[in-house]
Amino acid sequence: MTIGAAWTQARARLSPYRAQLRFCLRMTAAALLAFALAQIWNIPLNGLWSVLTAVVVTQMSVGGSLRATTEYVIGTIGGAIYAATIGVLIPHTMGLATAGVLALTIAPLAFAAAVNPSFRSAPFTGAIVLLIAGQVGEGPIESALYRLLEVALGGWVAVVVSLLVLPQRAYGLGLDAAARLLDLLAQLLLKLLSGFNAEARCRGDDTHAARGRARSCCLPGDCGRGQGRADDQPCGGAGSRSAGADLAAAAP
């Protein structure tokens, strides 16, 4: 097989997955760009939050990325501000105190996320701000500021990549999904019609067989003379009624 033939065959097989491949490239590009910017600006933890944000908010379509970025940024702002406030007001140097502060932080943020989906990332942000701040030598306020900046960077990267790298509109995705659905319905319709045709042929064969038995039951000449069949049954007798019953049962 030549290279050209192999390429053509690969394109034919991957053609139904064009949208998925584009999404794969966009997410990879967003993660690499966020990581590169974090290295250039020397962001702590290798820009962990920037990379995670870029990966999480990158969606199949441009509109989906914009919406996910907006919700993620709103939730991060709310969670970071609330967690930083609780961390400053309530000292938590011991394990039991940290557990109490964590519960006091997560419970209201979880309720806010249940009421408004835009705050779904708030509990996660609050837990990170409280638990990581002490591990990297940051205070609650400094940790919250770093998280806000990194999330803003990751969201900006995701939106820019969604707009510039093989952008995909939700309208085009909807058309592709509708086309796949119509193809599936067409295949099901063909199978359904073939089943009906097979059943009609079987019923037709049964009808012809029953009519043949009815004709053999009583020949026209015999009926005219009132003579019976070979087994001396009169026309219209039990044999004729049995054949008529078979004919009626086989008729559609």
Buried (B, 14 or more C-beta within 10 A) or exposed (E): EEEEEEEEEEEEEEEEEBBEEBBEEBBBBBBBBBBBBBEEEEBBBEBBBBBBBBBBBBBBBBBBBBBBBBBBBBBBBBBBBBBBBBBEEBEBEEEEEBEEBBEBBBEBBBEBBEEBEBBBBBBBBBBBBBEBBBEEEBEBBBBBBBBBBBBBBBBBBBBBBBEEBBBBEEEEBEEBEEEEEEEEEEEEEEEEEEEEEEEEEEEEEBBEEBBEBBEEBBEEEBBEEEBBBEEEBBBBBEBBEEBBEBBEEBEE
